[in-house]
Structure formats: structure tokens, C-alpha cells
Amino acid sequence: MDPLTHGLVGAAISAFSGNPVALDNPLAIGAILGAMSPDLDFVVKLFKDDAKYLEHHRGATHTLPYLIGFSVIIAAGLSILPFHDFNFLQILLWTFLGALSHTGLDIMNSYGAKLFKKKLKLSILTLYDPVITLVGFHLILNRSNHWMDYIGSIVLVGAYLYLRYVMKRIAEQQLSKHFASDHKYMSIYVIPALKAFYKWDFVVHTDTHDYVGQYNSWCSLISGCPVIKVTNTFENNEPIYTNFFRTTPIGEKFSTFSPNLHVKVIPSEVEGQITLRIVDLRYYMKKDFLHQATLVIDQEFNIISSLLHPYSINKAIPI
């Protein structure tokens, strides 16, 4: 989720305490700061590069020990300010709940987060979700929430998350039927679309091709609108290079944040060299893929150069 949504959810969580969400309420401030604190891993960008950031993003700072540590620091910081009737343990509890909501929401989108030792991801929410936002605003702006508002909000969000899960499962089943007639082997990866929360992006790996596209169930109600739209097709004719790439230092690093990659051979200007372009198939924006890599090897598979291209093909970081 984006930082503003995390802060909004933290504020909405503080409303469950029965106290108003206000700037003079340390409980609300603590929950908001707690909900935004795990993204302090952005400081990696200040001292390292995008490669290190992608490797560590949503890692240690999202784990339970860090959530507790952030909560203690925030509560301790608020305790030195002149708030009336400051209850340290109460502030600490709601700050921690805000921090926990951050990791919980991140687990529900396609990049995932690490609450314990292993990164988890459910891939059912986009980076920005209008339903979560509207429920949050209702709890914040309705300063005299009744217990029915709290129960209703919990039921609504729970039902919505379950609906998102069901929608994802339906998309997987429909994609399986669509590609099964032409392929013996398939692995299907469905994630929320980057821009439209009612659409789903998909990556389908088969024995002969990798397919990238979008699934939109609403298109079944519109004439001429394809429910399944394939935007990119890649032929899997070089498995030896894919297997080799995964064993290289850049391959190990790339695979930590990209479980869905495709390796293709591109023309090389130097005789005796083989140039591989590696693509993270999950994120397709502005007619190009968000994360890519380039590996140049000779005919004996000795590495000549390896570059990571995070966020843009024009950005090159040696690995």
C-alpha cells in the first residue's frame, strides 16, 4: 500500500479506541505513525541503490520484532510531549496495532511482506484500494462512532477481502481453461492490476510460452470486450540460459524480488558474446516491463557483464 493509505488505516484503527481521531490525541498520532513506520526501509535508497532497496524492501522493517521496536520508540517519543493524561501502555498498544496493520496490508498485495522469516503475499489488493479508503474515512470523519459502525466496518472489510480472494480464484480457473487446450504444463500467477482495482494482471508459464495479460470479468457484460487479453507472448526456446541465469549472482538477486521472470537472447554486436535480457513479467507499465536485467556471457558461459535495470531500462546498476 502507499504511505497515505497506511496512515489512513492507522487513523481508522485508532477510532476503535473510542477516542476521536485528532492531532491533539496521542493515541491517534501513535497509530498513524506506527502504521507508516515500516516503510522506513526507504533509507536504503539514501545510502545504497535501487538494487539494494528492492532486495530489502518489505523485509526486516516489516517483521514483528521491528514493529514492536518502532512502537516502543514512537510511544516513548510521544511520552515526552505535553499531552494530557498520557497512558504509555495504551498508546503503545494502539501504535503497535497501527504498525501491524501496515505489514498486514502489504501481505495482501502482490509484492508481499515479511512478518516473520519468510515473505508472504496474498495478491488480492492493489497498492491503492478505494473500498479500504472509504471505510477508513467513514471511521475517521464520523467522530461519534457507534459500536455498530465498528462491527459493520469489520464485516464489510472482511467480506470485501473474501470477495477479492474469490475473484482471484475465478480468474485463475478461467485462465486455466483458456490455456489448457494448447499446453500440457501451466503455472498461473494472478495479481491485482496496477491501476484498475477491478482488473487482474496475469502471468502464465507453459511448456512452450510465457503469456502476460489482463483478466477483466466485467468485459463479459460488454460486447467486443475480451475477458482475457494477452498483451505479451514470449517463446521459451532457451531453457539452458534460464537455468544458468538463476545460478549467477545477479540471477539470485533478481529472483529474490521477481518470482516470474523470462530470459530471452537478444542480438549481440560482439562476436562470441551472448546477451541475455531478463524481464520481471509481473509489472507492465507504459508498454514496457518495470524491472529488467542484462547478462552478457561468452560461449563458455563466463560472465562478461551483468546489469540490473530497476524501474527503467535506462537505469543500469552493475551487479
C-alpha atoms as a printed R data frame, in Angstrom:
    type eleno elety resid chain resno       x       y       z
1   ATOM     1    CA   MET     A     1   0.000   0.000   0.000
2   ATOM     2    CA   ASP     A     2   1.046   3.616  -0.442
3   ATOM     3    CA   PRO     A     3   2.102   5.617   2.684
4   ATOM     4    CA   LEU     A     4  -1.059   7.755   2.729
5   ATOM     5    CA   THR     A     5  -3.313   4.694   2.741
6   ATOM     6    CA   HIS     A     6  -1.253   3.157   5.544
7   ATOM     7    CA   GLY     A     7  -1.596   6.354   7.571
8   ATOM     8    CA   LEU     A     8  -5.335   6.477   6.873
9   ATOM     9    CA   VAL     A     9  -5.776   2.891   8.054
10  ATOM    10    CA   GLY     A    10  -3.745   3.643  11.184
11  ATOM    11    CA   ALA     A    11  -6.029   6.587  11.952
12  ATOM    12    CA   ALA     A    12  -9.117   4.422  11.337
13  ATOM    13    CA   ILE     A    13  -7.765   1.757  13.697
14  ATOM    14    CA   SER     A    14  -7.297   4.357  16.437
15  ATOM    15    CA   ALA     A    15 -11.010   5.203  16.117
16  ATOM    16    CA   PHE     A    16 -11.784   1.751  17.554
17  ATOM    17    CA   SER     A    17 -10.396   3.005  20.875
18  ATOM    18    CA   GLY     A    18 -13.442   5.254  21.194
19  ATOM    19    CA   ASN     A    19 -11.279   8.383  21.177
20  ATOM    20    CA   PRO     A    20 -11.616  10.998  18.422
21  ATOM    21    CA   VAL     A    21  -9.050  11.000  15.625
22  ATOM    22    CA   ALA     A    22  -7.382  14.360  16.220
23  ATOM    23    CA   LEU     A    23  -3.915  15.912  16.220
24  ATOM    24    CA   ASP     A    24  -4.116  16.508  19.974
25  ATOM    25    CA   ASN     A    25  -4.807  12.824  20.623
26  ATOM    26    CA   PRO     A    26  -1.506  10.921  21.188
27  ATOM    27    CA   LEU     A    27  -3.270   7.607  20.657
28  ATOM    28    CA   ALA     A    28  -4.308   8.598  17.126
29  ATOM    29    CA   ILE     A    29  -0.880  10.075  16.386
30  ATOM    30    CA   GLY     A    30   0.808   6.906  17.611
31  ATOM    31    CA   ALA     A    31  -1.399   4.661  15.480
32  ATOM    32    CA   ILE     A    32  -0.791   6.798  12.381
33  ATOM    33    CA   LEU     A    33   2.984   6.924  12.876
34  ATOM    34    CA   GLY     A    34   3.044   3.233  13.699
35  ATOM    35    CA   ALA     A    35   1.141   2.428  10.505
36  ATOM    36    CA   MET     A    36   3.693   4.313   8.423
37  ATOM    37    CA   SER     A    37   6.871   3.310  10.284
38  ATOM    38    CA   PRO     A    38   7.747   0.011   8.493
39  ATOM    39    CA   ASP     A    39   8.383   1.933   5.266
40  ATOM    40    CA   LEU     A    40  11.445   3.479   6.903
41  ATOM    41    CA   ASP     A    41  13.309   0.902   4.816
42  ATOM    42    CA   PHE     A    42  13.359   3.622   2.134
43  ATOM    43    CA   VAL     A    43  16.531   4.930   3.830
44  ATOM    44    CA   VAL     A    44  18.345   2.116   1.996
45  ATOM    45    CA   LYS     A    45  17.944   4.266  -1.125
46  ATOM    46    CA   LEU     A    46  19.764   7.137   0.566
47  ATOM    47    CA   PHE     A    47  22.889   5.098   1.296
48  ATOM    48    CA   LYS     A    48  22.775   2.313  -1.300
49  ATOM    49    CA   ASP     A    49  20.987   1.937  -4.638
50  ATOM    50    CA   ASP     A    50  17.701   0.672  -6.065
51  ATOM    51    CA   ALA     A    51  19.070  -2.858  -6.294
52  ATOM    52    CA   LYS     A    52  19.660  -2.986  -2.535
53  ATOM    53    CA   TYR     A    53  16.311  -1.312  -1.921
54  ATOM    54    CA   LEU     A    54  14.395  -3.912  -3.947
55  ATOM    55    CA   GLU     A    55  16.297  -6.666  -2.164
56  ATOM    56    CA   HIS     A    56  15.409  -5.388   1.324
57  ATOM    57    CA   HIS     A    57  12.064  -3.645   0.711
58  ATOM    58    CA   ARG     A    58   9.291  -5.023   2.914
59  ATOM    59    CA   GLY     A    59  11.803  -7.201   4.665
60  ATOM    60    CA   ALA     A    60  13.230  -6.754   8.163
61  ATOM    61    CA   THR     A    61  11.429  -3.475   8.963
62  ATOM    62    CA   HIS     A    62   8.082  -5.219   8.440
63  ATOM    63    CA   THR     A    63   8.828  -8.120  10.793
64  ATOM    64    CA   LEU     A    64   7.304  -8.487  14.250
65  ATOM    65    CA   PRO     A    65  10.459  -7.511  16.220
66  ATOM    66    CA   TYR     A    66  10.782  -4.276  14.233
67  ATOM    67    CA   LEU     A    67   7.074  -3.497  14.597
68  ATOM    68    CA   ILE     A    68   7.439  -3.803  18.363
69  ATOM    69    CA   GLY     A    69  10.625  -1.712  18.325
70  ATOM    70    CA   PHE     A    70   9.066   1.043  16.209
71  ATOM    71    CA   SER     A    71   6.031   1.097  18.511
72  ATOM    72    CA   VAL     A    72   8.158   1.473  21.648
73  ATOM    73    CA   ILE     A    73  10.207   4.282  20.099
74  ATOM    74    CA   ILE     A    74   7.104   6.156  18.887
75  ATOM    75    CA   ALA     A    75   5.291   5.772  22.214
76  ATOM    76    CA   ALA     A    76   8.402   6.873  24.099
77  ATOM    77    CA   GLY     A    77   8.766   9.900  21.839
78  ATOM    78    CA   LEU     A    78   5.141  10.905  22.369
79  ATOM    79    CA   SER     A    79   5.516  10.493  26.130
80  ATOM    80    CA   ILE     A    80   7.879  13.466  26.366
81  ATOM    81    CA   LEU     A    81   5.360  15.778  24.724
82  ATOM    82    CA   PRO     A    82   2.855  17.717  26.888
83  ATOM    83    CA   PHE     A    83  -0.207  15.542  26.302
84  ATOM    84    CA   HIS     A    84  -2.887  15.451  28.995
85  ATOM    85    CA   ASP     A    85  -3.468  12.106  30.797
86  ATOM    86    CA   PHE     A    86  -0.839  10.210  28.781
87  ATOM    87    CA   ASN     A    87  -1.103   6.412  29.227
88  ATOM    88    CA   PHE     A    88   2.093   4.850  27.895
89  ATOM    89    CA   LEU     A    89   0.851   1.245  27.683
90  ATOM    90    CA   GLN     A    90  -2.370   2.290  25.976
91  ATOM    91    CA   ILE     A    91  -0.502   4.395  23.423
92  ATOM    92    CA   LEU     A    92   1.980   1.561  22.886
93  ATOM    93    CA   LEU     A    93  -0.842  -0.918  22.188
94  ATOM    94    CA   TRP     A    94  -2.599   1.214  19.567
95  ATOM    95    CA   THR     A    95   0.701   2.234  17.983
96  ATOM    96    CA   PHE     A    96   1.594  -1.441  17.614
97  ATOM    97    CA   LEU     A    97  -1.819  -2.216  16.101
98  ATOM    98    CA   GLY     A    98  -1.205   0.543  13.572
99  ATOM    99    CA   ALA     A    99   2.225  -0.881  12.735
100 ATOM   100    CA   LEU     A   100   0.793  -4.400  12.454
101 ATOM   101    CA   SER     A   101  -1.847  -3.146  10.016
102 ATOM   102    CA   HIS     A   102   0.949  -1.966   7.717
103 ATOM   103    CA   THR     A   103   2.506  -5.393   7.331
104 ATOM   104    CA   GLY     A   104  -0.942  -6.997   7.105
105 ATOM   105    CA   LEU     A   105  -1.976  -4.783   4.206
106 ATOM   106    CA   ASP     A   106   1.347  -5.256   2.422
107 ATOM   107    CA   ILE     A   107   0.949  -9.024   2.652
108 ATOM   108    CA   MET     A   108  -2.352  -8.681   0.803
109 ATOM   109    CA   ASN     A   109  -0.848  -7.137  -2.333
110 ATOM   110    CA   SER     A   110   1.409  -8.607  -4.993
111 ATOM   111    CA   TYR     A   111   4.815  -7.642  -3.585
112 ATOM   112    CA   GLY     A   112   4.153  -9.106  -0.159
113 ATOM   113    CA   ALA     A   113   5.931  -8.502   3.151
114 ATOM   114    CA   LYS     A   114   7.883 -10.414   5.782
115 ATOM   115    CA   LEU     A   115   6.127 -10.625   9.159
116 ATOM   116    CA   PHE     A   116   8.402 -13.409  10.408
117 ATOM   117    CA   LYS     A   117  11.198 -15.128   8.438
118 ATOM   118    CA   LYS     A   118   9.510 -15.664   5.076
119 ATOM   119    CA   LYS     A   119   7.869 -13.081   2.839
120 ATOM   120    CA   LEU     A   120   4.145 -13.701   2.489
121 ATOM   121    CA   LYS     A   121   1.822 -12.402  -0.232
122 ATOM   122    CA   LEU     A   122  -1.850 -12.999  -0.964
123 ATOM   123    CA   SER     A   123  -2.055 -10.784  -4.079
124 ATOM   124    CA   ILE     A   124  -5.644  -9.654  -3.570
125 ATOM   125    CA   LEU     A   125  -5.295  -5.880  -3.040
126 ATOM   126    CA   THR     A   126  -3.854  -3.137  -5.229
127 ATOM   127    CA   LEU     A   127  -1.416  -0.526  -3.912
128 ATOM   128    CA   TYR     A   128  -4.439   1.770  -3.543
129 ATOM   129    CA   ASP     A   129  -7.866   0.352  -2.746
130 ATOM   130    CA   PRO     A   130 -10.990   2.576  -2.821
131 ATOM   131    CA   VAL     A   131 -13.091   0.352  -0.547
132 ATOM   132    CA   ILE     A   132 -10.479   0.273   2.234
133 ATOM   133    CA   THR     A   133 -10.104   4.050   1.837
134 ATOM   134    CA   LEU     A   134 -13.838   4.764   2.081
135 ATOM   135    CA   VAL     A   135 -14.267   2.607   5.195
136 ATOM   136    CA   GLY     A   136 -11.275   4.356   6.766
137 ATOM   137    CA   PHE     A   137 -12.665   7.822   6.035
138 ATOM   138    CA   HIS     A   138 -16.029   6.832   7.499
139 ATOM   139    CA   LEU     A   139 -14.482   5.786  10.810
140 ATOM   140    CA   ILE     A   140 -12.285   8.899  10.955
141 ATOM   141    CA   LEU     A   141 -14.837  11.547   9.990
142 ATOM   142    CA   ASN     A   142 -17.733  10.049  11.963
143 ATOM   143    CA   ARG     A   143 -16.351  11.222  15.307
144 ATOM   144    CA   SER     A   144 -19.153   9.625  17.344
145 ATOM   145    CA   ASN     A   145 -18.893   6.065  16.086
146 ATOM   146    CA   HIS     A   146 -21.458   3.624  17.461
147 ATOM   147    CA   TRP     A   147 -20.499   0.033  18.174
148 ATOM   148    CA   MET     A   148 -22.489  -0.900  15.064
149 ATOM   149    CA   ASP     A   149 -20.098   1.225  12.983
150 ATOM   150    CA   TYR     A   150 -17.155  -0.798  14.248
151 ATOM   151    CA   ILE     A   151 -18.831  -4.160  13.684
152 ATOM   152    CA   GLY     A   152 -20.157  -3.063  10.297
153 ATOM   153    CA   SER     A   153 -16.703  -1.897   9.207
154 ATOM   154    CA   ILE     A   154 -15.089  -5.172  10.238
155 ATOM   155    CA   VAL     A   155 -17.778  -7.226   8.478
156 ATOM   156    CA   LEU     A   156 -17.604  -5.076   5.338
157 ATOM   157    CA   VAL     A   157 -13.819  -5.222   5.056
158 ATOM   158    CA   GLY     A   158 -13.791  -8.956   5.811
159 ATOM   159    CA   ALA     A   159 -16.465  -9.643   3.185
160 ATOM   160    CA   TYR     A   160 -14.625  -7.468   0.671
161 ATOM   161    CA   LEU     A   161 -11.315  -9.272   1.197
162 ATOM   162    CA   TYR     A   162 -13.068 -12.625   0.807
163 ATOM   163    CA   LEU     A   163 -14.726 -11.375  -2.387
164 ATOM   164    CA   ARG     A   164 -11.336 -10.311  -3.731
165 ATOM   165    CA   TYR     A   165  -9.973 -13.775  -2.955
166 ATOM   166    CA   VAL     A   166 -12.909 -15.434  -4.747
167 ATOM   167    CA   MET     A   167 -12.460 -13.124  -7.760
168 ATOM   168    CA   LYS     A   168  -8.800 -14.090  -7.947
169 ATOM   169    CA   ARG     A   169  -9.627 -17.805  -7.782
170 ATOM   170    CA   ILE     A   170 -12.220 -17.422 -10.561
171 ATOM   171    CA   ALA     A   171  -9.645 -15.632 -12.704
172 ATOM   172    CA   GLU     A   172  -7.163 -18.487 -12.151
173 ATOM   173    CA   GLN     A   173  -9.783 -21.083 -13.114
174 ATOM   174    CA   GLN     A   174 -10.825 -19.215 -16.263
175 ATOM   175    CA   LEU     A   175  -7.212 -18.741 -17.322
176 ATOM   176    CA   SER     A   176  -6.530 -22.428 -16.747
177 ATOM   177    CA   LYS     A   177  -9.418 -23.370 -19.042
178 ATOM   178    CA   HIS     A   178  -8.334 -20.824 -21.645
179 ATOM   179    CA   PHE     A   179  -4.745 -22.068 -21.971
180 ATOM   180    CA   ALA     A   180  -5.261 -25.783 -21.174
181 ATOM   181    CA   SER     A   181  -6.263 -26.734 -24.717
182 ATOM   182    CA   ASP     A   182  -2.865 -25.751 -26.142
183 ATOM   183    CA   HIS     A   183  -0.479 -26.639 -23.326
184 ATOM   184    CA   LYS     A   184   0.258 -29.653 -21.151
185 ATOM   185    CA   TYR     A   185   2.044 -27.784 -18.377
186 ATOM   186    CA   MET     A   186   0.955 -24.484 -16.827
187 ATOM   187    CA   SER     A   187   1.633 -22.345 -13.800
188 ATOM   188    CA   ILE     A   188  -0.655 -19.358 -13.375
189 ATOM   189    CA   TYR     A   189   0.148 -16.222 -11.405
190 ATOM   190    CA   VAL     A   190  -2.672 -13.688 -10.915
191 ATOM   191    CA   ILE     A   191  -2.172 -10.291  -9.256
192 ATOM   192    CA   PRO     A   192  -4.306  -7.140  -8.942
193 ATOM   193    CA   ALA     A   193  -3.826  -4.729 -11.837
194 ATOM   194    CA   LEU     A   194  -1.599  -1.754 -11.051
195 ATOM   195    CA   LYS     A   195  -4.173   0.901 -11.965
196 ATOM   196    CA   ALA     A   196  -7.717  -0.563 -12.072
197 ATOM   197    CA   PHE     A   197  -8.748  -2.455  -8.927
198 ATOM   198    CA   TYR     A   198 -11.473  -4.356 -10.838
199 ATOM   199    CA   LYS     A   199  -8.944  -5.879 -13.253
200 ATOM   200    CA   TRP     A   200  -6.325  -8.574 -12.716
201 ATOM   201    CA   ASP     A   201  -2.914  -8.929 -14.330
202 ATOM   202    CA   PHE     A   202  -1.693 -12.437 -15.067
203 ATOM   203    CA   VAL     A   203   1.455 -14.337 -15.968
204 ATOM   204    CA   VAL     A   204   1.029 -17.836 -17.390
205 ATOM   205    CA   HIS     A   205   4.121 -20.036 -17.706
206 ATOM   206    CA   THR     A   206   3.686 -23.010 -20.051
207 ATOM   207    CA   ASP     A   207   5.929 -25.633 -21.610
208 ATOM   208    CA   THR     A   208   6.381 -23.547 -24.768
209 ATOM   209    CA   HIS     A   209   5.492 -19.921 -23.980
210 ATOM   210    CA   ASP     A   210   5.123 -17.306 -21.260
211 ATOM   211    CA   TYR     A   211   1.986 -15.173 -21.526
212 ATOM   212    CA   VAL     A   212   1.331 -11.785 -19.931
213 ATOM   213    CA   GLY     A   213  -2.042 -10.056 -19.963
214 ATOM   214    CA   GLN     A   214  -5.139  -8.857 -18.137
215 ATOM   215    CA   TYR     A   215  -8.320 -10.545 -16.947
216 ATOM   216    CA   ASN     A   216 -11.453  -8.401 -16.667
217 ATOM   217    CA   SER     A   217 -14.645 -10.255 -15.737
218 ATOM   218    CA   TRP     A   218 -16.725  -7.117 -16.375
219 ATOM   219    CA   CYS     A   219 -15.965  -7.470 -20.072
220 ATOM   220    CA   SER     A   220 -18.410 -10.382 -20.183
221 ATOM   221    CA   LEU     A   221 -21.153  -7.734 -19.981
222 ATOM   222    CA   ILE     A   222 -19.723  -5.619 -22.828
223 ATOM   223    CA   SER     A   223 -19.840  -6.661 -26.465
224 ATOM   224    CA   GLY     A   224 -16.426  -6.803 -28.107
225 ATOM   225    CA   CYS     A   225 -14.547  -6.540 -24.819
226 ATOM   226    CA   PRO     A   226 -12.275  -9.574 -24.215
227 ATOM   227    CA   VAL     A   227 -12.362 -11.037 -20.709
228 ATOM   228    CA   ILE     A   228  -8.856 -12.430 -21.239
229 ATOM   229    CA   LYS     A   229  -6.469 -10.139 -23.082
230 ATOM   230    CA   VAL     A   230  -2.929 -11.315 -23.818
231 ATOM   231    CA   THR     A   231  -0.609  -8.312 -24.150
232 ATOM   232    CA   ASN     A   232   2.751 -10.115 -24.481
233 ATOM   233    CA   THR     A   233   3.807 -13.588 -25.593
234 ATOM   234    CA   PHE     A   234   7.334 -14.942 -25.117
235 ATOM   235    CA   GLU     A   235   8.609 -18.183 -26.582
236 ATOM   236    CA   ASN     A   236  10.508 -20.479 -24.223
237 ATOM   237    CA   ASN     A   237  13.200 -21.711 -26.592
238 ATOM   238    CA   GLU     A   238  16.279 -21.136 -24.430
239 ATOM   239    CA   PRO     A   239  15.780 -23.053 -21.132
240 ATOM   240    CA   ILE     A   240  19.524 -23.598 -20.728
241 ATOM   241    CA   TYR     A   241  20.051 -19.842 -20.378
242 ATOM   242    CA   THR     A   242  17.204 -19.507 -17.892
243 ATOM   243    CA   ASN     A   243  18.678 -22.209 -15.688
244 ATOM   244    CA   PHE     A   244  22.142 -20.655 -15.933
245 ATOM   245    CA   PHE     A   245  20.878 -17.161 -15.106
246 ATOM   246    CA   ARG     A   246  19.311 -18.359 -11.854
247 ATOM   247    CA   THR     A   247  22.728 -19.612 -10.669
248 ATOM   248    CA   THR     A   248  24.517 -16.287 -11.234
249 ATOM   249    CA   PRO     A   249  24.873 -13.545  -8.580
250 ATOM   250    CA   ILE     A   250  22.526 -11.235 -10.493
251 ATOM   251    CA   GLY     A   251  20.109 -14.118 -11.027
252 ATOM   252    CA   GLU     A   252  19.964 -14.895  -7.326
253 ATOM   253    CA   LYS     A   253  19.395 -11.217  -6.522
254 ATOM   254    CA   PHE     A   254  16.781 -10.742  -9.274
255 ATOM   255    CA   SER     A   255  14.880 -13.854  -8.200
256 ATOM   256    CA   THR     A   256  14.508 -12.602  -4.621
257 ATOM   257    CA   PHE     A   257  12.020  -9.922  -5.703
258 ATOM   258    CA   SER     A   258  10.829 -11.389  -9.021
259 ATOM   259    CA   PRO     A   259   9.295 -14.879  -8.903
260 ATOM   260    CA   ASN     A   260   8.055 -14.546 -12.507
261 ATOM   261    CA   LEU     A   261  10.859 -13.915 -14.949
262 ATOM   262    CA   HIS     A   262  11.578 -14.614 -18.593
263 ATOM   263    CA   VAL     A   263  15.036 -14.887 -20.169
264 ATOM   264    CA   LYS     A   264  15.474 -14.089 -23.854
265 ATOM   265    CA   VAL     A   265  18.514 -13.879 -26.123
266 ATOM   266    CA   ILE     A   266  18.950 -10.537 -27.847
267 ATOM   267    CA   PRO     A   267  21.319  -9.793 -30.764
268 ATOM   268    CA   SER     A   268  24.875  -9.050 -29.644
269 ATOM   269    CA   GLU     A   269  27.170  -6.706 -31.551
270 ATOM   270    CA   VAL     A   270  30.301  -8.541 -30.401
271 ATOM   271    CA   GLU     A   271  31.162 -11.877 -31.962
272 ATOM   272    CA   GLY     A   272  31.381 -14.719 -29.479
273 ATOM   273    CA   GLN     A   273  29.232 -12.966 -26.877
274 ATOM   274    CA   ILE     A   274  25.688 -13.838 -25.874
275 ATOM   275    CA   THR     A   275  23.447 -11.140 -24.442
276 ATOM   276    CA   LEU     A   276  20.524 -12.152 -22.246
277 ATOM   277    CA   ARG     A   277  17.677  -9.815 -21.364
278 ATOM   278    CA   ILE     A   278  15.770 -10.845 -18.237
279 ATOM   279    CA   VAL     A   279  12.284  -9.480 -17.635
280 ATOM   280    CA   ASP     A   280  10.140  -9.382 -14.484
281 ATOM   281    CA   LEU     A   281   6.806 -10.308 -16.074
282 ATOM   282    CA   ARG     A   282   4.635  -9.081 -13.203
283 ATOM   283    CA   TYR     A   283   4.640  -5.314 -13.722
284 ATOM   284    CA   TYR     A   284   3.913  -3.962 -17.209
285 ATOM   285    CA   MET     A   285   3.679  -0.168 -17.446
286 ATOM   286    CA   LYS     A   286   3.775   2.250 -20.388
287 ATOM   287    CA   LYS     A   287   4.373  -0.585 -22.879
288 ATOM   288    CA   ASP     A   288   7.419  -1.880 -21.018
289 ATOM   289    CA   PHE     A   289   8.239  -4.010 -18.006
290 ATOM   290    CA   LEU     A   290   9.184  -2.259 -14.788
291 ATOM   291    CA   HIS     A   291  12.189  -4.379 -13.720
292 ATOM   292    CA   GLN     A   292  14.709  -5.925 -16.105
293 ATOM   293    CA   ALA     A   293  18.300  -7.149 -16.167
294 ATOM   294    CA   THR     A   294  21.033  -7.720 -18.759
295 ATOM   295    CA   LEU     A   295  23.605 -10.503 -18.586
296 ATOM   296    CA   VAL     A   296  26.425 -10.766 -21.144
297 ATOM   297    CA   ILE     A   297  28.333 -14.058 -21.331
298 ATOM   298    CA   ASP     A   298  30.740 -15.759 -23.718
299 ATOM   299    CA   GLN     A   299  30.177 -19.109 -25.380
300 ATOM   300    CA   GLU     A   300  31.728 -20.907 -22.383
301 ATOM   301    CA   PHE     A   301  29.202 -19.213 -20.091
302 ATOM   302    CA   ASN     A   302  31.758 -16.938 -18.467
303 ATOM   303    CA   ILE     A   303  30.153 -13.719 -17.250
304 ATOM   304    CA   ILE     A   304  31.348 -10.594 -19.028
305 ATOM   305    CA   SER     A   305  28.919  -8.088 -17.505
306 ATOM   306    CA   SER     A   306  25.695  -8.095 -15.534
307 ATOM   307    CA   LEU     A   307  23.392  -5.114 -15.048
308 ATOM   308    CA   LEU     A   308  20.162  -4.628 -13.143
309 ATOM   309    CA   HIS     A   309  17.598  -2.195 -14.570
310 ATOM   310    CA   PRO     A   310  15.199  -1.308 -11.708
311 ATOM   311    CA   TYR     A   311  12.182   0.844 -12.624
312 ATOM   312    CA   SER     A   312  13.605   1.736 -16.062
313 ATOM   313    CA   ILE     A   313  15.665   0.077 -18.780
314 ATOM   314    CA   ASN     A   314  17.702   3.289 -18.930
315 ATOM   315    CA   LYS     A   315  18.897   2.786 -15.325
316 ATOM   316    CA   ALA     A   316  21.777   0.311 -15.084
317 ATOM   317    CA   ILE     A   317  23.321  -0.944 -11.843
318 ATOM   318    CA   PRO     A   318  26.313  -3.328 -12.074
319 ATOM   319    CA   ILE     A   319  25.911  -6.487 -10.014
